Amino acid sequence: MRCPGQDPQNWKSDDIFEVPCPACGAKVEFFKDDGTRRCPRCGHGFRNPRLDLGCAQWCPYADKCLAETNPEILKTLKKLKRGARTP
């Protein structure tokens, strides 16, 4: 079963959007589940400013779900979980 939030059949029109590149201002297209993208003009890589991991932060199946849909999000989730730990 695919998570409804990750299934493109359930996406809305604003789940695909453009943002200006922070380095040169060119438009860069993102899908809501993209972790990062590179600017087609200057090559600058940057994170999706609207990335919302939502249920992935608490769902016990998030690793499996995200590994199947978008490995880049899985990497981001793991970084967030490491950063959330307290010493």
PDB file of N, CA, C and O in Angstrom, chain B, residues numbered from 101:
ATOM      1  N   MET B 101       0.835  -1.188   0.000  1.00  0.00           N
ATOM      2  CA  MET B 101       0.000   0.000   0.000  1.00  0.00           C
ATOM      3  C   MET B 101       0.875   1.246   0.000  1.00  0.00           C
ATOM      4  O   MET B 101       1.868   1.318   0.724  1.00  0.00           O
ATOM      5  N   ARG B 102       0.514   2.189  -0.787  1.00  0.00           N
ATOM      6  CA  ARG B 102       1.260   3.433  -0.854  1.00  0.00           C
ATOM      7  C   ARG B 102       0.609   4.477   0.058  1.00  0.00           C
ATOM      8  O   ARG B 102      -0.616   4.588   0.116  1.00  0.00           O
ATOM      9  N   CYS B 103       1.431   5.226   0.754  1.00  0.00           N
ATOM     10  CA  CYS B 103       0.939   6.285   1.630  1.00  0.00           C
ATOM     11  C   CYS B 103       0.165   7.306   0.792  1.00  0.00           C
ATOM     12  O   CYS B 103       0.674   7.761  -0.232  1.00  0.00           O
ATOM     13  N   PRO B 104      -1.043   7.671   1.200  1.00  0.00           N
ATOM     14  CA  PRO B 104      -1.817   8.636   0.416  1.00  0.00           C
ATOM     15  C   PRO B 104      -1.118   9.979   0.238  1.00  0.00           C
ATOM     16  O   PRO B 104      -1.295  10.631  -0.791  1.00  0.00           O
ATOM     17  N   GLY B 105      -0.340  10.397   1.208  1.00  0.00           N
ATOM     18  CA  GLY B 105       0.358  11.675   1.097  1.00  0.00           C
ATOM     19  C   GLY B 105       1.494  11.664   0.087  1.00  0.00           C
ATOM     20  O   GLY B 105       1.872  12.717  -0.426  1.00  0.00           O
ATOM     21  N   GLN B 106       2.043  10.491  -0.207  1.00  0.00           N
ATOM     22  CA  GLN B 106       3.144  10.379  -1.157  1.00  0.00           C
ATOM     23  C   GLN B 106       2.678   9.964  -2.555  1.00  0.00           C
ATOM     24  O   GLN B 106       3.467   9.988  -3.499  1.00  0.00           O
ATOM     25  N   ASP B 107       1.428   9.593  -2.694  1.00  0.00           N
ATOM     26  CA  ASP B 107       0.898   9.132  -3.966  1.00  0.00           C
ATOM     27  C   ASP B 107       0.524  10.330  -4.840  1.00  0.00           C
ATOM     28  O   ASP B 107      -0.380  11.085  -4.482  1.00  0.00           O
ATOM     29  N   PRO B 108       1.201  10.522  -5.983  1.00  0.00           N
ATOM     30  CA  PRO B 108       0.910  11.672  -6.849  1.00  0.00           C
ATOM     31  C   PRO B 108      -0.545  11.748  -7.320  1.00  0.00           C
ATOM     32  O   PRO B 108      -0.999  12.820  -7.719  1.00  0.00           O
ATOM     33  N   GLN B 109      -1.270  10.655  -7.284  1.00  0.00           N
ATOM     34  CA  GLN B 109      -2.683  10.702  -7.666  1.00  0.00           C
ATOM     35  C   GLN B 109      -3.504  11.552  -6.698  1.00  0.00           C
ATOM     36  O   GLN B 109      -4.575  12.043  -7.055  1.00  0.00           O
ATOM     37  N   ASN B 110      -3.010  11.724  -5.491  1.00  0.00           N
ATOM     38  CA  ASN B 110      -3.718  12.512  -4.474  1.00  0.00           C
ATOM     39  C   ASN B 110      -3.188  13.938  -4.355  1.00  0.00           C
ATOM     40  O   ASN B 110      -3.657  14.695  -3.505  1.00  0.00           O
ATOM     41  N   TRP B 111      -2.237  14.313  -5.174  1.00  0.00           N
ATOM     42  CA  TRP B 111      -1.653  15.649  -5.081  1.00  0.00           C
ATOM     43  C   TRP B 111      -2.618  16.710  -5.595  1.00  0.00           C
ATOM     44  O   TRP B 111      -3.514  16.440  -6.395  1.00  0.00           O
ATOM     45  N   LYS B 112      -2.399  17.923  -5.106  1.00  0.00           N
ATOM     46  CA  LYS B 112      -3.163  19.085  -5.562  1.00  0.00           C
ATOM     47  C   LYS B 112      -2.303  19.869  -6.548  1.00  0.00           C
ATOM     48  O   LYS B 112      -1.110  19.600  -6.687  1.00  0.00           O
ATOM     49  N   SER B 113      -2.898  20.818  -7.218  1.00  0.00           N
ATOM     50  CA  SER B 113      -2.172  21.583  -8.239  1.00  0.00           C
ATOM     51  C   SER B 113      -0.971  22.343  -7.667  1.00  0.00           C
ATOM     52  O   SER B 113       0.010  22.554  -8.380  1.00  0.00           O
ATOM     53  N   ASP B 114      -1.027  22.753  -6.414  1.00  0.00           N
ATOM     54  CA  ASP B 114       0.101  23.505  -5.845  1.00  0.00           C
ATOM     55  C   ASP B 114       1.183  22.598  -5.249  1.00  0.00           C
ATOM     56  O   ASP B 114       2.101  23.087  -4.590  1.00  0.00           O
ATOM     57  N   ASP B 115       1.086  21.289  -5.471  1.00  0.00           N
ATOM     58  CA  ASP B 115       2.118  20.359  -5.012  1.00  0.00           C
ATOM     59  C   ASP B 115       3.303  20.307  -5.977  1.00  0.00           C
ATOM     60  O   ASP B 115       4.317  19.671  -5.687  1.00  0.00           O
ATOM     61  N   ILE B 116       3.173  20.975  -7.117  1.00  0.00           N
ATOM     62  CA  ILE B 116       4.270  21.196  -8.055  1.00  0.00           C
ATOM     63  C   ILE B 116       4.369  22.706  -8.200  1.00  0.00           C
ATOM     64  O   ILE B 116       3.400  23.363  -8.582  1.00  0.00           O
ATOM     65  N   PHE B 117       5.534  23.254  -7.897  1.00  0.00           N
ATOM     66  CA  PHE B 117       5.657  24.714  -7.809  1.00  0.00           C
ATOM     67  C   PHE B 117       7.058  25.163  -8.207  1.00  0.00           C
ATOM     68  O   PHE B 117       7.979  24.353  -8.299  1.00  0.00           O
ATOM     69  N   GLU B 118       7.203  26.443  -8.438  1.00  0.00           N
ATOM     70  CA  GLU B 118       8.498  27.025  -8.772  1.00  0.00           C
ATOM     71  C   GLU B 118       8.913  27.986  -7.673  1.00  0.00           C
ATOM     72  O   GLU B 118       8.085  28.692  -7.097  1.00  0.00           O
ATOM     73  N   VAL B 119      10.213  28.003  -7.393  1.00  0.00           N
ATOM     74  CA  VAL B 119      10.782  28.960  -6.446  1.00  0.00           C
ATOM     75  C   VAL B 119      12.029  29.560  -7.086  1.00  0.00           C
ATOM     76  O   VAL B 119      12.672  28.912  -7.911  1.00  0.00           O
ATOM     77  N   PRO B 120      12.376  30.785  -6.714  1.00  0.00           N
ATOM     78  CA  PRO B 120      13.589  31.377  -7.268  1.00  0.00           C
ATOM     79  C   PRO B 120      14.838  30.762  -6.647  1.00  0.00           C
ATOM     80  O   PRO B 120      14.885  30.493  -5.447  1.00  0.00           O
ATOM     81  N   CYS B 121      15.829  30.548  -7.472  1.00  0.00           N
ATOM     82  CA  CYS B 121      17.119  30.055  -6.983  1.00  0.00           C
ATOM     83  C   CYS B 121      17.709  31.103  -6.052  1.00  0.00           C
ATOM     84  O   CYS B 121      17.748  32.281  -6.408  1.00  0.00           O
ATOM     85  N   PRO B 122      18.172  30.703  -4.860  1.00  0.00           N
ATOM     86  CA  PRO B 122      18.754  31.676  -3.940  1.00  0.00           C
ATOM     87  C   PRO B 122      20.071  32.278  -4.446  1.00  0.00           C
ATOM     88  O   PRO B 122      20.501  33.322  -3.956  1.00  0.00           O
ATOM     89  N   ALA B 123      20.707  31.631  -5.416  1.00  0.00           N
ATOM     90  CA  ALA B 123      21.987  32.133  -5.922  1.00  0.00           C
ATOM     91  C   ALA B 123      21.821  33.096  -7.092  1.00  0.00           C
ATOM     92  O   ALA B 123      22.484  34.132  -7.142  1.00  0.00           O
ATOM     93  N   CYS B 124      20.923  32.753  -8.050  1.00  0.00           N
ATOM     94  CA  CYS B 124      20.834  33.587  -9.257  1.00  0.00           C
ATOM     95  C   CYS B 124      19.431  34.089  -9.570  1.00  0.00           C
ATOM     96  O   CYS B 124      19.269  34.935 -10.449  1.00  0.00           O
ATOM     97  N   GLY B 125      18.411  33.590  -8.872  1.00  0.00           N
ATOM     98  CA  GLY B 125      17.049  34.057  -9.077  1.00  0.00           C
ATOM     99  C   GLY B 125      16.268  33.342 -10.170  1.00  0.00           C
ATOM    100  O   GLY B 125      15.093  33.648 -10.376  1.00  0.00           O
ATOM    101  N   ALA B 126      16.883  32.400 -10.877  1.00  0.00           N
ATOM    102  CA  ALA B 126      16.169  31.661 -11.923  1.00  0.00           C
ATOM    103  C   ALA B 126      15.087  30.784 -11.279  1.00  0.00           C
ATOM    104  O   ALA B 126      15.208  30.384 -10.121  1.00  0.00           O
ATOM    105  N   LYS B 127      14.040  30.496 -12.038  1.00  0.00           N
ATOM    106  CA  LYS B 127      12.970  29.651 -11.530  1.00  0.00           C
ATOM    107  C   LYS B 127      13.415  28.187 -11.505  1.00  0.00           C
ATOM    108  O   LYS B 127      13.975  27.678 -12.476  1.00  0.00           O
ATOM    109  N   VAL B 128      13.152  27.518 -10.368  1.00  0.00           N
ATOM    110  CA  VAL B 128      13.481  26.106 -10.201  1.00  0.00           C
ATOM    111  C   VAL B 128      12.187  25.386  -9.818  1.00  0.00           C
ATOM    112  O   VAL B 128      11.525  25.757  -8.849  1.00  0.00           O
ATOM    113  N   GLU B 129      11.837  24.357 -10.584  1.00  0.00           N
ATOM    114  CA  GLU B 129      10.612  23.623 -10.320  1.00  0.00           C
ATOM    115  C   GLU B 129      10.854  22.540  -9.270  1.00  0.00           C
ATOM    116  O   GLU B 129      11.835  21.800  -9.334  1.00  0.00           O
ATOM    117  N   PHE B 130       9.950  22.466  -8.314  1.00  0.00           N
ATOM    118  CA  PHE B 130       9.980  21.443  -7.278  1.00  0.00           C
ATOM    119  C   PHE B 130       8.678  20.669  -7.296  1.00  0.00           C
ATOM    120  O   PHE B 130       7.615  21.223  -7.577  1.00  0.00           O
ATOM    121  N   PHE B 131       8.769  19.387  -6.995  1.00  0.00           N
ATOM    122  CA  PHE B 131       7.601  18.591  -6.660  1.00  0.00           C
ATOM    123  C   PHE B 131       7.579  18.549  -5.142  1.00  0.00           C
ATOM    124  O   PHE B 131       8.630  18.660  -4.510  1.00  0.00           O
ATOM    125  N   LYS B 132       6.415  18.394  -4.549  1.00  0.00           N
ATOM    126  CA  LYS B 132       6.329  18.485  -3.089  1.00  0.00           C
ATOM    127  C   LYS B 132       7.202  17.473  -2.364  1.00  0.00           C
ATOM    128  O   LYS B 132       7.579  17.694  -1.214  1.00  0.00           O
ATOM    129  N   ASP B 133       7.530  16.360  -3.023  1.00  0.00           N
ATOM    130  CA  ASP B 133       8.344  15.343  -2.355  1.00  0.00           C
ATOM    131  C   ASP B 133       9.824  15.413  -2.709  1.00  0.00           C
ATOM    132  O   ASP B 133      10.589  14.529  -2.322  1.00  0.00           O
ATOM    133  N   ASP B 134      10.243  16.447  -3.436  1.00  0.00           N
ATOM    134  CA  ASP B 134      11.667  16.621  -3.736  1.00  0.00           C
ATOM    135  C   ASP B 134      12.392  17.114  -2.493  1.00  0.00           C
ATOM    136  O   ASP B 134      11.944  18.064  -1.850  1.00  0.00           O
ATOM    137  N   GLY B 135      13.495  16.486  -2.154  1.00  0.00           N
ATOM    138  CA  GLY B 135      14.315  16.957  -1.040  1.00  0.00           C
ATOM    139  C   GLY B 135      15.158  18.145  -1.444  1.00  0.00           C
ATOM    140  O   GLY B 135      15.208  19.152  -0.737  1.00  0.00           O
ATOM    141  N   THR B 136      15.824  18.027  -2.591  1.00  0.00           N
ATOM    142  CA  THR B 136      16.672  19.096  -3.113  1.00  0.00           C
ATOM    143  C   THR B 136      16.556  19.133  -4.633  1.00  0.00           C
ATOM    144  O   THR B 136      16.109  18.178  -5.268  1.00  0.00           O
ATOM    145  N   ARG B 137      16.970  20.256  -5.191  1.00  0.00           N
ATOM    146  CA  ARG B 137      17.053  20.421  -6.650  1.00  0.00           C
ATOM    147  C   ARG B 137      18.253  21.290  -6.964  1.00  0.00           C
ATOM    148  O   ARG B 137      18.750  22.021  -6.107  1.00  0.00           O
ATOM    149  N   ARG B 138      18.712  21.203  -8.203  1.00  0.00           N
ATOM    150  CA  ARG B 138      19.784  22.064  -8.698  1.00  0.00           C
ATOM    151  C   ARG B 138      19.195  23.048  -9.685  1.00  0.00           C
ATOM    152  O   ARG B 138      18.325  22.704 -10.485  1.00  0.00           O
ATOM    153  N   CYS B 139      19.672  24.254  -9.619  1.00  0.00           N
ATOM    154  CA  CYS B 139      19.231  25.297 -10.539  1.00  0.00           C
ATOM    155  C   CYS B 139      19.710  24.960 -11.950  1.00  0.00           C
ATOM    156  O   CYS B 139      20.887  24.656 -12.142  1.00  0.00           O
ATOM    157  N   PRO B 140      18.808  25.010 -12.947  1.00  0.00           N
ATOM    158  CA  PRO B 140      19.232  24.711 -14.314  1.00  0.00           C
ATOM    159  C   PRO B 140      20.152  25.779 -14.900  1.00  0.00           C
ATOM    160  O   PRO B 140      20.891  25.507 -15.846  1.00  0.00           O
ATOM    161  N   ARG B 141      20.113  26.992 -14.346  1.00  0.00           N
ATOM    162  CA  ARG B 141      20.955  28.070 -14.868  1.00  0.00           C
ATOM    163  C   ARG B 141      22.364  28.053 -14.274  1.00  0.00           C
ATOM    164  O   ARG B 141      23.350  28.055 -15.011  1.00  0.00           O
ATOM    165  N   CYS B 142      22.458  28.035 -12.941  1.00  0.00           N
ATOM    166  CA  CYS B 142      23.779  28.186 -12.309  1.00  0.00           C
ATOM    167  C   CYS B 142      24.288  26.915 -11.637  1.00  0.00           C
ATOM    168  O   CYS B 142      25.459  26.849 -11.264  1.00  0.00           O
ATOM    169  N   GLY B 143      23.431  25.899 -11.473  1.00  0.00           N
ATOM    170  CA  GLY B 143      23.863  24.642 -10.869  1.00  0.00           C
ATOM    171  C   GLY B 143      23.831  24.622  -9.348  1.00  0.00           C
ATOM    172  O   GLY B 143      24.199  23.619  -8.735  1.00  0.00           O
ATOM    173  N   HIS B 144      23.398  25.710  -8.734  1.00  0.00           N
ATOM    174  CA  HIS B 144      23.333  25.770  -7.270  1.00  0.00           C
ATOM    175  C   HIS B 144      22.299  24.769  -6.757  1.00  0.00           C
ATOM    176  O   HIS B 144      21.166  24.752  -7.240  1.00  0.00           O
ATOM    177  N   GLY B 145      22.671  23.946  -5.795  1.00  0.00           N
ATOM    178  CA  GLY B 145      21.754  22.991  -5.191  1.00  0.00           C
ATOM    179  C   GLY B 145      21.197  23.555  -3.900  1.00  0.00           C
ATOM    180  O   GLY B 145      21.925  24.144  -3.101  1.00  0.00           O
ATOM    181  N   PHE B 146      19.888  23.369  -3.698  1.00  0.00           N
ATOM    182  CA  PHE B 146      19.285  23.852  -2.461  1.00  0.00           C
ATOM    183  C   PHE B 146      18.066  23.014  -2.100  1.00  0.00           C
ATOM    184  O   PHE B 146      17.486  22.329  -2.941  1.00  0.00           O
ATOM    185  N   ARG B 147      17.696  23.090  -0.824  1.00  0.00           N
ATOM    186  CA  ARG B 147      16.587  22.297  -0.302  1.00  0.00           C
ATOM    187  C   ARG B 147      15.242  22.856  -0.732  1.00  0.00           C
ATOM    188  O   ARG B 147      15.091  24.044  -1.017  1.00  0.00           O
ATOM    189  N   ASN B 148      14.280  21.961  -0.768  1.00  0.00           N
ATOM    190  CA  ASN B 148      12.903  22.326  -1.068  1.00  0.00           C
ATOM    191  C   ASN B 148      12.368  23.166   0.099  1.00  0.00           C
ATOM    192  O   ASN B 148      12.274  22.662   1.219  1.00  0.00           O
ATOM    193  N   PRO B 149      12.017  24.426  -0.139  1.00  0.00           N
ATOM    194  CA  PRO B 149      11.559  25.266   0.963  1.00  0.00           C
ATOM    195  C   PRO B 149      10.186  24.869   1.504  1.00  0.00           C
ATOM    196  O   PRO B 149       9.809  25.285   2.600  1.00  0.00           O
ATOM    197  N   ARG B 150       9.446  24.078   0.753  1.00  0.00           N
ATOM    198  CA  ARG B 150       8.118  23.648   1.200  1.00  0.00           C
ATOM    199  C   ARG B 150       8.073  22.186   1.615  1.00  0.00           C
ATOM    200  O   ARG B 150       6.991  21.644   1.841  1.00  0.00           O
ATOM    201  N   LEU B 151       9.221  21.545   1.718  1.00  0.00           N
ATOM    202  CA  LEU B 151       9.236  20.123   2.073  1.00  0.00           C
ATOM    203  C   LEU B 151       8.582  19.922   3.431  1.00  0.00           C
ATOM    204  O   LEU B 151       9.007  20.504   4.428  1.00  0.00           O
ATOM    205  N   ASP B 152       7.558  19.105   3.460  1.00  0.00           N
ATOM    206  CA  ASP B 152       6.827  18.813   4.692  1.00  0.00           C
ATOM    207  C   ASP B 152       6.830  17.309   4.879  1.00  0.00           C
ATOM    208  O   ASP B 152       6.133  16.586   4.166  1.00  0.00           O
ATOM    209  N   LEU B 153       7.599  16.845   5.821  1.00  0.00           N
ATOM    210  CA  LEU B 153       7.668  15.413   6.063  1.00  0.00           C
ATOM    211  C   LEU B 153       6.478  14.908   6.855  1.00  0.00           C
ATOM    212  O   LEU B 153       6.266  13.701   6.972  1.00  0.00           O
ATOM    213  N   GLY B 154       5.708  15.829   7.395  1.00  0.00           N
ATOM    214  CA  GLY B 154       4.448  15.498   8.057  1.00  0.00           C
ATOM    215  C   GLY B 154       4.501  14.232   8.878  1.00  0.00           C
ATOM    216  O   GLY B 154       5.237  14.139   9.860  1.00  0.00           O
ATOM    217  N   CYS B 155       3.711  13.257   8.463  1.00  0.00           N
ATOM    218  CA  CYS B 155       3.581  12.010   9.222  1.00  0.00           C
ATOM    219  C   CYS B 155       4.879  11.209   9.269  1.00  0.00           C
ATOM    220  O   CYS B 155       5.041  10.349  10.135  1.00  0.00           O
ATOM    221  N   ALA B 156       5.789  11.476   8.363  1.00  0.00           N
ATOM    222  CA  ALA B 156       7.041  10.713   8.335  1.00  0.00           C
ATOM    223  C   ALA B 156       7.862  10.907   9.604  1.00  0.00           C
ATOM    224  O   ALA B 156       8.712  10.078   9.929  1.00  0.00           O
ATOM    225  N   GLN B 157       7.614  11.988  10.314  1.00  0.00           N
ATOM    226  CA  GLN B 157       8.368  12.236  11.537  1.00  0.00           C
ATOM    227  C   GLN B 157       7.926  11.327  12.680  1.00  0.00           C
ATOM    228  O   GLN B 157       8.685  11.123  13.627  1.00  0.00           O
ATOM    229  N   TRP B 158       6.715  10.778  12.612  1.00  0.00           N
ATOM    230  CA  TRP B 158       6.240   9.915  13.691  1.00  0.00           C
ATOM    231  C   TRP B 158       5.811   8.531  13.230  1.00  0.00           C
ATOM    232  O   TRP B 158       5.684   7.622  14.051  1.00  0.00           O
ATOM    233  N   CYS B 159       5.586   8.355  11.943  1.00  0.00           N
ATOM    234  CA  CYS B 159       5.073   7.072  11.442  1.00  0.00           C
ATOM    235  C   CYS B 159       6.139   5.977  11.545  1.00  0.00           C
ATOM    236  O   CYS B 159       7.267   6.181  11.096  1.00  0.00           O
ATOM    237  N   PRO B 160       5.804   4.819  12.129  1.00  0.00           N
ATOM    238  CA  PRO B 160       6.787   3.743  12.263  1.00  0.00           C
ATOM    239  C   PRO B 160       7.176   3.117  10.922  1.00  0.00           C
ATOM    240  O   PRO B 160       8.173   2.399  10.845  1.00  0.00           O
ATOM    241  N   TYR B 161       6.401   3.379   9.868  1.00  0.00           N
ATOM    242  CA  TYR B 161       6.693   2.822   8.550  1.00  0.00           C
ATOM    243  C   TYR B 161       7.347   3.837   7.616  1.00  0.00           C
ATOM    244  O   TYR B 161       7.508   3.563   6.426  1.00  0.00           O
ATOM    245  N   ALA B 162       7.719   4.991   8.130  1.00  0.00           N
ATOM    246  CA  ALA B 162       8.255   6.064   7.294  1.00  0.00           C
ATOM    247  C   ALA B 162       9.500   5.641   6.518  1.00  0.00           C
ATOM    248  O   ALA B 162       9.623   5.966   5.337  1.00  0.00           O
ATOM    249  N   ASP B 163      10.417   4.929   7.150  1.00  0.00           N
ATOM    250  CA  ASP B 163      11.640   4.523   6.454  1.00  0.00           C
ATOM    251  C   ASP B 163      11.315   3.682   5.229  1.00  0.00           C
ATOM    252  O   ASP B 163      11.871   3.902   4.153  1.00  0.00           O
ATOM    253  N   LYS B 164      10.423   2.727   5.388  1.00  0.00           N
ATOM    254  CA  LYS B 164      10.051   1.862   4.270  1.00  0.00           C
ATOM    255  C   LYS B 164       9.301   2.661   3.199  1.00  0.00           C
ATOM    256  O   LYS B 164       9.591   2.544   2.009  1.00  0.00           O
ATOM    257  N   CYS B 165       8.361   3.451   3.627  1.00  0.00           N
ATOM    258  CA  CYS B 165       7.543   4.239   2.704  1.00  0.00           C
ATOM    259  C   CYS B 165       8.405   5.200   1.887  1.00  0.00           C
ATOM    260  O   CYS B 165       8.297   5.247   0.662  1.00  0.00           O
ATOM    261  N   LEU B 166       9.244   5.949   2.554  1.00  0.00           N
ATOM    262  CA  LEU B 166      10.040   6.957   1.862  1.00  0.00           C
ATOM    263  C   LEU B 166      11.147   6.339   1.019  1.00  0.00           C
ATOM    264  O   LEU B 166      11.525   6.900  -0.009  1.00  0.00           O
ATOM    265  N   ALA B 167      11.663   5.207   1.435  1.00  0.00           N
ATOM    266  CA  ALA B 167      12.692   4.536   0.634  1.00  0.00           C
ATOM    267  C   ALA B 167      12.115   4.110  -0.713  1.00  0.00           C
ATOM    268  O   ALA B 167      12.820   4.115  -1.723  1.00  0.00           O
ATOM    269  N   GLU B 168      10.837   3.743  -0.729  1.00  0.00           N
ATOM    270  CA  GLU B 168      10.192   3.323  -1.972  1.00  0.00           C
ATOM    271  C   GLU B 168       9.824   4.508  -2.856  1.00  0.00           C
ATOM    272  O   GLU B 168       9.869   4.394  -4.081  1.00  0.00           O
ATOM    273  N   THR B 169       9.463   5.634  -2.266  1.00  0.00           N
ATOM    274  CA  THR B 169       8.974   6.752  -3.058  1.00  0.00           C
ATOM    275  C   THR B 169      10.066   7.745  -3.429  1.00  0.00           C
ATOM    276  O   THR B 169      10.151   8.167  -4.583  1.00  0.00           O
ATOM    277  N   ASN B 170      10.901   8.124  -2.469  1.00  0.00           N
ATOM    278  CA  ASN B 170      11.917   9.133  -2.746  1.00  0.00           C
ATOM    279  C   ASN B 170      13.062   9.002  -1.740  1.00  0.00           C
ATOM    280  O   ASN B 170      12.943   9.462  -0.604  1.00  0.00           O
ATOM    281  N   PRO B 171      14.166   8.380  -2.148  1.00  0.00           N
ATOM    282  CA  PRO B 171      15.290   8.176  -1.233  1.00  0.00           C
ATOM    283  C   PRO B 171      15.876   9.482  -0.686  1.00  0.00           C
ATOM    284  O   PRO B 171      16.442   9.491   0.407  1.00  0.00           O
ATOM    285  N   GLU B 172      15.748  10.567  -1.421  1.00  0.00           N
ATOM    286  CA  GLU B 172      16.280  11.861  -0.962  1.00  0.00           C
ATOM    287  C   GLU B 172      15.541  12.326   0.296  1.00  0.00           C
ATOM    288  O   GLU B 172      16.160  12.866   1.213  1.00  0.00           O
ATOM    289  N   ILE B 173      14.234  12.120   0.343  1.00  0.00           N
ATOM    290  CA  ILE B 173      13.469  12.493   1.533  1.00  0.00           C
ATOM    291  C   ILE B 173      13.894  11.643   2.717  1.00  0.00           C
ATOM    292  O   ILE B 173      13.982  12.143   3.838  1.00  0.00           O
ATOM    293  N   LEU B 174      14.158  10.371   2.482  1.00  0.00           N
ATOM    294  CA  LEU B 174      14.598   9.483   3.555  1.00  0.00           C
ATOM    295  C   LEU B 174      15.898  10.001   4.168  1.00  0.00           C
ATOM    296  O   LEU B 174      16.053   9.985   5.389  1.00  0.00           O
ATOM    297  N   LYS B 175      16.823  10.455   3.341  1.00  0.00           N
ATOM    298  CA  LYS B 175      18.075  11.026   3.860  1.00  0.00           C
ATOM    299  C   LYS B 175      17.790  12.251   4.722  1.00  0.00           C
ATOM    300  O   LYS B 175      18.367  12.410   5.797  1.00  0.00           O
ATOM    301  N   THR B 176      16.898  13.113   4.246  1.00  0.00           N
ATOM    302  CA  THR B 176      16.554  14.323   4.992  1.00  0.00           C
ATOM    303  C   THR B 176      15.906  13.973   6.321  1.00  0.00           C
ATOM    304  O   THR B 176      16.226  14.579   7.343  1.00  0.00           O
ATOM    305  N   LEU B 177      14.995  12.999   6.320  1.00  0.00           N
ATOM    306  CA  LEU B 177      14.334  12.566   7.547  1.00  0.00           C
ATOM    307  C   LEU B 177      15.341  12.050   8.563  1.00  0.00           C
ATOM    308  O   LEU B 177      15.250  12.370   9.748  1.00  0.00           O
ATOM    309  N   LYS B 178      16.299  11.254   8.106  1.00  0.00           N
ATOM    310  CA  LYS B 178      17.313  10.718   9.015  1.00  0.00           C
ATOM    311  C   LYS B 178      18.154  11.832   9.622  1.00  0.00           C
ATOM    312  O   LYS B 178      18.514  11.768  10.798  1.00  0.00           O
ATOM    313  N   LYS B 179      18.472  12.855   8.825  1.00  0.00           N
ATOM    314  CA  LYS B 179      19.225  14.000   9.344  1.00  0.00           C
ATOM    315  C   LYS B 179      18.412  14.755  10.399  1.00  0.00           C
ATOM    316  O   LYS B 179      18.948  15.159  11.431  1.00  0.00           O
ATOM    317  N   LEU B 180      17.118  14.942  10.131  1.00  0.00           N
ATOM    318  CA  LEU B 180      16.257  15.625  11.087  1.00  0.00           C
ATOM    319  C   LEU B 180      16.146  14.849  12.393  1.00  0.00           C
ATOM    320  O   LEU B 180      16.195  15.439  13.472  1.00  0.00           O
ATOM    321  N   LYS B 181      16.000  13.545  12.303  1.00  0.00           N
ATOM    322  CA  LYS B 181      15.896  12.724  13.505  1.00  0.00           C
ATOM    323  C   LYS B 181      17.180  12.783  14.320  1.00  0.00           C
ATOM    324  O   LYS B 181      17.129  12.836  15.548  1.00  0.00           O
ATOM    325  N   ARG B 182      18.355  12.775  13.640  1.00  0.00           N
ATOM    326  CA  ARG B 182      19.627  12.886  14.356  1.00  0.00           C
ATOM    327  C   ARG B 182      19.732  14.234  15.051  1.00  0.00           C
ATOM    328  O   ARG B 182      20.214  14.319  16.181  1.00  0.00           O
ATOM    329  N   GLY B 183      19.281  15.289  14.380  1.00  0.00           N
ATOM    330  CA  GLY B 183      19.344  16.635  14.935  1.00  0.00           C
ATOM    331  C   GLY B 183      18.378  16.842  16.085  1.00  0.00           C
ATOM    332  O   GLY B 183      18.592  17.716  16.925  1.00  0.00           O
ATOM    333  N   ALA B 184      17.311  16.044  16.135  1.00  0.00           N
ATOM    334  CA  ALA B 184      16.301  16.185  17.180  1.00  0.00           C
ATOM    335  C   ALA B 184      16.710  15.532  18.489  1.00  0.00           C
ATOM    336  O   ALA B 184      16.107  15.783  19.532  1.00  0.00           O
ATOM    337  N   ARG B 185      17.740  14.693  18.431  1.00  0.00           N
ATOM    338  CA  ARG B 185      18.191  14.022  19.657  1.00  0.00           C
ATOM    339  C   ARG B 185      18.815  15.024  20.617  1.00  0.00           C
ATOM    340  O   ARG B 185      19.469  15.983  20.208  1.00  0.00           O
ATOM    341  N   THR B 186      18.601  14.784  21.858  1.00  0.00           N
ATOM    342  CA  THR B 186      19.220  15.632  22.867  1.00  0.00           C
ATOM    343  C   THR B 186      20.429  14.928  23.445  1.00  0.00           C
ATOM    344  O   THR B 186      20.413  13.707  23.605  1.00  0.00           O
ATOM    345  N   PRO B 187      21.478  15.673  23.763  1.00  0.00           N
ATOM    346  CA  PRO B 187      22.707  15.050  24.287  1.00  0.00           C
ATOM    347  C   PRO B 187      22.523  14.476  25.674  1.00  0.00           C
ATOM    348  O   PRO B 187      23.463  13.923  26.244  1.00  0.00           O
TER     349      PRO B 187
END
